[in-house]
């Protein structure tokens, strides 16, 4: 648990790298001779980037595998059972795993490029192969972000709709409360009448009762909400989400044009003017603030999209019902996403701040075709997800009008939110 907490702290530090660097650059530019900010300099920011890279490697390759093997270990046969025996078995497993990976790399290198220089480079583990391995994992993290972020950007509207109170337009909340109360009382009477020997019927009725109670709680919350919370906060938040998503797609489109006409737009381009020498945003401090907001928005959207994917739905942590193995897996996933966030933000042109430390040494950042394809795929996937999100209601109505709704052509149940209307029937919004 301590190692998982430390990994989450490293993930938070990796997320804060770009925002802290951007705002530090603007502060140094605004107050170049101020005595009280002399501690804020380029060497400090470079050191933070190097430490974030170091601890990310440490957590990814040492601490999290150690935590997983420690959970599975019982101690070698013949040794006294306890913490020491489990730690010893875990260390042996880690050493064997490292030797296995090194042997696979050695054999692959001998098969692909069998010369003296290639074999000698295998000994350069710390300076070459570990950064190269982290570069590959960063590329995997960026590809995962490419898959999660567009889904999360469209899913954010649904999530915020569930958290906020929606406006009551042509709805009678009192009548809906009356219907829900009748349903709750009917299920409660069934529960009292069912024999205790029929366990599966009781469990099913209890699940239905929990669903009805949650609906009743939501209706009570909507009924108690003030008029400004219903009619002002919800539309304002939705407009802000739409503006943030539109700005992100627009910045990516502009970055595609920059990539086609200017070589310095590449993430692995020029070293830049340095920290505190020039503003990296056209609009100065306001532009830097917008960049920081967009970076946090992309991170939240990527996490929402990660847990919205069908492959990772069962991976979602639940209160008082999450195994330690699943916690370790979640920490590793969040660490990979967080470490890839600065790389993705720079690759998509969300910010012009150059990647520092080991983050700027990734080999694939200098490949024009990979970077251009990444930008194009992000723009296309985000646009398609948003179009699919906002046209889902129209698509459902068209299918019903054509009589094709029984074919289940729309396979995403989240797109059509249903709720009971005043007369008890289901109304599609």
NUVOKOL-920041 format. One line per 3 residues: for each residue x, y, z of C-alpha. Coordinates in Angstrom, 3 decimals, decimal comma, always signed. Example, Ala and Ser with C-alpha at 12.3 -4.5 7.8 and 13.67 -1.06 7.14 Angstrom:
BEGIN
+12,300/-4,500/+7,800  +13,670/-1,060/+7,140
! end
This chain:
BEGIN
+0,000/+0,000/+0,000  +2,895/+2,358/+0,749  +4,508/+1,627/-2,634
+1,189/+2,205/-4,424  +0,735/+5,523/-2,606  +4,256/+6,567/-3,566
+3,544/+5,624/-7,203  +0,410/+7,785/-7,200  +2,462/+10,670/-5,778
+4,974/+10,258/-8,620  +2,057/+10,250/-11,080  +0,784/+13,527/-9,615
+4,279/+14,993/-9,952  +4,463/+13,925/-13,611  +1,091/+15,599/-14,275
+2,251/+18,841/-12,613  +5,546/+19,032/-14,539  +4,276/+20,981/-17,538
+1,893/+23,330/-15,643  +4,604/+24,186/-13,087  +7,194/+24,786/-15,819
+4,846/+26,965/-17,892  +3,789/+29,157/-14,977  +7,413/+29,384/-13,735
+8,486/+30,631/-17,156  +5,792/+33,346/-17,109  +6,683/+34,408/-13,555
+10,384/+34,677/-14,398  +9,474/+36,674/-17,499  +7,231/+39,070/-15,525
+9,595/+39,544/-12,549  +13,139/+38,985/-13,828  +14,934/+40,876/-11,034
+12,696/+40,069/-8,076  +14,745/+38,935/-5,068  +12,049/+36,617/-3,676
+11,889/+34,366/-6,755  +15,615/+33,924/-7,339  +15,243/+30,296/-6,196
+13,048/+29,673/-9,236  +15,468/+29,031/-12,092  +16,153/+26,738/-15,014
+18,337/+24,286/-13,077  +15,559/+23,686/-10,530  +13,014/+22,945/-13,272
+15,475/+20,692/-15,128  +16,124/+18,856/-11,862  +12,412/+18,313/-11,276
+11,991/+16,832/-14,777  +14,964/+14,500/-14,211  +13,644/+13,420/-10,810
+10,188/+12,751/-12,249  +11,750/+10,598/-14,974  +13,962/+8,764/-12,454
+11,145/+7,986/-10,029  +8,817/+6,991/-12,886  +11,398/+4,424/-14,022
+11,924/+3,290/-10,430  +8,204/+2,792/-9,793  +7,533/+1,164/-13,146
+10,439/-1,283/-13,234  +11,226/-1,929/-9,548  +8,647/-0,863/-6,965
+5,411/-1,988/-8,619  +6,817/-5,399/-9,732  +8,197/-5,796/-6,198
+4,760/-5,027/-4,729  +3,047/-7,543/-7,039  +5,539/-10,360/-6,394
+5,495/-9,612/-2,661  +1,721/-10,166/-2,610  +2,115/-13,505/-4,367
+5,119/-14,690/-2,327  +4,942/-17,102/+0,609  +8,614/-17,705/+1,299
+10,882/-20,537/+0,137  +10,321/-24,014/+1,472  +12,469/-24,741/+4,487
+12,731/-21,125/+5,593  +10,899/-19,650/+8,560  +7,684/-18,038/+7,385
+7,556/-14,275/+7,785  +8,256/-10,949/+6,149  +11,963/-11,663/+5,605
+11,276/-14,902/+3,737  +8,700/-13,205/+1,513  +11,065/-10,292/+0,771
+13,850/-12,751/-0,098  +11,607/-14,663/-2,511  +10,432/-11,396/-4,074
+13,995/-10,174/-4,654  +14,957/-13,495/-6,243  +11,926/-13,296/-8,536
+12,865/-9,740/-9,576  +16,449/-10,780/-10,342  +15,266/-13,760/-12,394
+12,803/-11,538/-14,282  +15,550/-8,992/-15,045  +17,861/-11,778/-16,267
+15,060/-13,181/-18,422  +14,381/-9,819/-20,079  +18,103/-9,155/-20,564
+18,550/-12,605/-22,117  +15,661/-12,040/-24,526  +17,167/-8,688/-25,582
+20,607/-10,306/-25,985  +19,250/-13,083/-28,212  +17,148/-10,652/-30,247
+20,159/-8,380/-30,747  +22,309/-11,334/-31,826  +19,680/-12,448/-34,344
+18,965/-9,019/-35,799  +22,296/-7,176/-35,668  +25,162/-9,544/-34,894
+28,242/-7,350/-34,752  +30,736/-6,326/-32,078  +29,356/-2,809/-31,614
+25,842/-4,116/-31,051  +26,979/-6,695/-28,502  +29,088/-4,142/-26,643
+26,166/-1,744/-26,453  +24,267/-4,335/-24,412  +26,593/-3,581/-21,523
+25,519/+0,055/-21,634  +22,373/-0,741/-19,671  +21,838/+2,473/-17,701
+22,618/+4,996/-20,424  +20,990/+3,296/-23,399  +18,629/+0,417/-22,772
+16,692/+1,691/-19,763  +15,932/+5,059/-21,453  +15,091/+3,174/-24,643
+12,728/+0,848/-22,755  +11,107/+3,839/-21,045  +10,783/+5,494/-24,461
+8,881/+2,439/-25,738  +6,609/+2,468/-22,668  +6,047/+6,197/-23,158
+5,032/+5,499/-26,760  +2,589/+2,861/-25,485  +1,261/+5,390/-22,974
+0,787/+7,987/-25,718  -1,066/+5,430/-27,840  -3,245/+4,595/-24,833
-3,912/+8,316/-24,367  -4,766/+8,550/-28,056  -7,399/+5,876/-27,463
-8,698/+7,133/-24,100  -8,721/+10,924/-24,480  -11,206/+11,255/-27,405
-13,557/+8,829/-25,649  -13,138/+10,748/-22,384  -13,755/+14,120/-24,036
-17,166/+12,912/-25,250  -17,856/+10,990/-22,039  -17,212/+14,070/-19,880
-20,578/+15,525/-20,912  -22,379/+12,447/-19,575  -20,313/+12,374/-16,365
-20,948/+16,048/-15,611  -24,629/+15,505/-16,441  -24,746/+12,824/-13,749
-22,969/+15,003/-11,176  -24,944/+18,209/-11,791  -28,651/+18,914/-11,516
-30,276/+19,134/-14,947  -32,907/+21,766/-15,808  -36,511/+20,626/-15,348
-38,139/+21,329/-18,706  -41,690/+19,988/-19,192  -41,245/+17,659/-16,223
-43,352/+17,150/-13,111  -40,978/+16,100/-10,350  -43,789/+15,647/-7,818
-45,529/+13,077/-10,012  -42,245/+11,252/-10,661  -41,581/+11,174/-6,906
-45,055/+9,698/-6,381  -44,410/+6,957/-8,979  -40,992/+6,090/-7,510
-42,461/+5,927/-3,989  -45,173/+3,522/-5,182  -42,519/+1,325/-6,843
-40,456/+1,279/-3,660  -43,442/+0,310/-1,526  -44,440/-2,453/-3,987
-40,935/-3,977/-3,965  -40,815/-3,734/-0,173  -44,123/-5,623/+0,100
-42,767/-8,313/-2,233  -39,669/-8,631/-0,068  -41,775/-9,062/+3,047
-43,904/-11,729/+1,323  -41,081/-13,801/-0,227  -40,050/-16,880/+1,725
-36,575/-16,759/+3,221  -35,726/-20,094/+1,552  -35,747/-18,569/-1,954
-32,457/-16,702/-1,815  -32,109/-15,766/-5,486  -35,513/-14,033/-5,575
-34,659/-12,077/-2,435  -31,308/-10,961/-3,886  -32,955/-9,860/-7,135
-35,629/-7,887/-5,293  -32,977/-6,259/-3,107  -31,061/-5,138/-6,213
-34,243/-3,657/-7,675  -34,929/-1,892/-4,387  -31,439/-0,369/-4,381
-31,940/+0,939/-7,932  -35,305/+2,466/-7,023  -33,805/+4,085/-3,908
-30,967/+5,612/-5,965  -33,512/+7,021/-8,448  -35,516/+8,421/-5,546
-32,398/+10,047/-4,086  -31,611/+11,684/-7,438  -35,155/+12,992/-7,750
-35,042/+14,395/-4,206  -31,751/+16,126/-5,018  -33,224/+17,636/-8,188
-36,308/+18,763/-6,275  -34,274/+20,452/-3,526  -31,884/+22,206/-5,935
-32,290/+25,946/-6,322  -33,423/+27,567/-9,568  -29,984/+29,031/-10,394
-28,303/+25,658/-9,820  -30,741/+23,958/-12,207  -30,953/+26,608/-14,900
-27,504/+28,274/-14,782  -24,794/+25,921/-13,503  -25,609/+22,964/-15,773
-25,718/+24,943/-19,070  -22,604/+26,934/-18,073  -20,591/+23,770/-17,337
-21,704/+22,146/-20,592  -20,726/+25,261/-22,562  -17,310/+25,333/-20,856
-16,734/+21,653/-21,694  -17,680/+22,301/-25,314  -15,365/+25,338/-25,484
-12,458/+23,398/-23,945  -12,909/+20,495/-26,359  -13,225/+22,834/-29,354
-10,057/+24,739/-28,377  -8,155/+21,452/-28,026  -9,208/+20,269/-31,494
-8,414/+23,701/-32,967  -4,921/+23,713/-31,432  -4,271/+20,240/-32,834
-5,416/+21,379/-36,304  -3,092/+24,397/-36,133  -0,248/+22,154/-34,990
-0,784/+19,937/-38,055  -0,338/+23,011/-40,264  +2,805/+24,016/-38,332
+4,235/+20,522/-38,776  +3,745/+20,733/-42,530  +5,472/+24,121/-42,934
+7,937/+24,412/-40,043  +10,464/+21,843/-38,808  +10,796/+23,513/-35,378
+7,198/+22,495/-34,575  +8,437/+18,937/-34,019  +8,522/+17,884/-30,329
+12,186/+17,061/-30,743  +12,950/+20,317/-32,540  +15,061/+23,238/-31,398
+16,012/+23,650/-27,766  +13,953/+26,812/-27,466  +14,866/+30,180/-26,019
+15,307/+28,843/-22,482  +13,322/+29,291/-19,293  +12,492/+32,891/-18,417
+13,741/+34,375/-21,690  +10,591/+34,488/-23,847  +6,903/+33,760/-23,475
+5,844/+30,493/-25,085  +2,276/+31,684/-25,655  +1,045/+34,332/-28,081
-1,341/+35,751/-25,470  +1,176/+35,869/-22,639  +0,010/+34,966/-19,143
-3,611/+34,434/-20,265  -2,504/+31,997/-22,964  -0,327/+30,139/-20,444
-3,296/+29,842/-18,071  -5,441/+28,422/-20,902  -2,698/+25,902/-21,720
-2,548/+24,762/-18,077  -6,342/+24,374/-17,917  -6,330/+22,360/-21,155
-3,559/+20,060/-19,864  -5,523/+19,264/-16,689  -8,696/+18,849/-18,742
-6,978/+16,359/-21,054  -5,666/+14,389/-18,071  -9,083/+14,148/-16,421
-10,661/+13,224/-19,763  -8,049/+10,529/-20,374  -8,728/+8,938/-16,965
-12,503/+9,064/-17,578  -12,000/+7,582/-21,043  -9,667/+4,884/-19,670
-12,309/+3,595/-17,257  -15,054/+4,001/-19,898  -13,426/+1,569/-22,326
-15,031/-1,861/-22,256  -11,697/-3,587/-21,796  -10,989/-1,636/-18,569
-14,521/-1,350/-17,140  -13,958/-4,138/-14,605  -10,668/-2,462/-13,688
-12,448/+0,446/-11,991  -11,664/+0,621/-8,250  -14,660/+0,412/-5,922
-14,896/+1,404/-2,293  -14,318/-1,512/+0,097  -14,334/-3,923/-2,863
-10,918/-3,614/-4,555  -8,181/-6,203/-4,245  -4,592/-5,137/-3,724
-3,615/-6,604/-7,096  -6,200/-4,410/-8,807  -4,928/-1,383/-6,847
-1,387/-2,063/-8,113  -2,690/-2,379/-11,682  -4,564/+0,912/-11,385
-1,472/+2,661/-10,022  +0,660/+1,382/-12,903  -1,970/+2,491/-15,441
-2,244/+5,983/-13,926  +1,568/+6,251/-13,848  +1,850/+5,341/-17,546
-0,870/+7,853/-18,479  +0,675/+10,593/-16,308  +4,190/+10,050/-17,666
+2,890/+10,216/-21,241  +0,808/+13,374/-20,623  +3,687/+15,909/-21,078
+4,781/+14,086/-24,237  +1,240/+14,060/-25,642  +0,653/+17,738/-24,795
+3,839/+18,754/-26,609  +3,218/+16,402/-29,534  -0,297/+17,765/-30,083
+0,857/+21,375/-29,832  -1,239/+22,141/-26,724  +1,891/+23,850/-25,415
+5,168/+24,988/-27,005  +7,233/+24,243/-23,902  +10,051/+21,890/-24,923
+10,371/+18,574/-23,121  +13,222/+18,603/-20,614  +15,402/+15,853/-19,162
+14,868/+12,282/-20,325  +11,399/+13,154/-21,640  +13,009/+14,914/-24,610
+15,295/+11,979/-25,448  +12,566/+9,700/-26,799  +13,611/+8,457/-30,226
+10,171/+8,422/-31,836  +9,645/+12,163/-31,168  +11,962/+12,941/-34,070
+9,956/+10,877/-36,581  +7,858/+13,266/-38,663  +5,396/+10,619/-39,887
+4,656/+9,272/-36,385  +4,048/+12,774/-34,972  +1,890/+13,854/-37,938
-0,146/+10,629/-37,837  -0,632/+11,049/-34,089  -2,043/+14,569/-34,552
-4,308/+13,523/-37,420  -5,668/+10,505/-35,543  -6,361/+12,572/-32,414
-8,247/+15,258/-34,348  -10,273/+12,730/-36,362  -11,120/+10,472/-33,398
-12,128/+13,381/-31,154  -14,360/+14,855/-33,861  -16,004/+11,499/-34,545
-16,618/+10,818/-30,836  -18,217/+14,253/-30,363  -20,371/+13,911/-33,482
-21,500/+10,461/-32,356  -22,245/+11,810/-28,875  -24,359/+14,776/-29,978
-26,206/+12,928/-32,758  -27,073/+9,838/-30,721  -30,574/+11,075/-29,815
-31,353/+11,954/-33,451  -30,003/+8,568/-34,572  -32,212/+6,718/-32,073
-35,316/+8,611/-33,214  -34,529/+7,904/-36,879  -34,130/+4,204/-36,135
-37,484/+4,201/-34,341  -39,167/+6,063/-37,192  -37,823/+3,547/-39,719
-38,733/+0,608/-37,496  -35,095/-0,493/-37,154  -34,831/-0,030/-33,404
-35,558/-3,737/-32,816  -32,373/-4,660/-34,702  -30,234/-3,066/-31,930
-28,055/-1,166/-34,384  -27,007/+1,209/-31,607  -24,826/-0,920/-29,353
-23,904/+1,764/-26,848  -26,476/+1,969/-24,052  -24,853/+5,077/-22,643
-25,837/+7,214/-25,601  -29,546/+7,052/-24,906  -30,392/+8,070/-21,388
-33,871/+6,990/-20,387  -35,981/+8,135/-17,544  -39,629/+7,618/-16,536
-41,986/+10,283/-17,809  -45,023/+11,572/-15,990  -47,277/+8,785/-17,304
-44,851/+6,032/-16,361  -43,516/+5,284/-19,864  -39,863/+5,554/-20,865
-38,940/+8,753/-22,647  -35,726/+8,954/-24,678  -33,816/+12,218/-24,336
! end
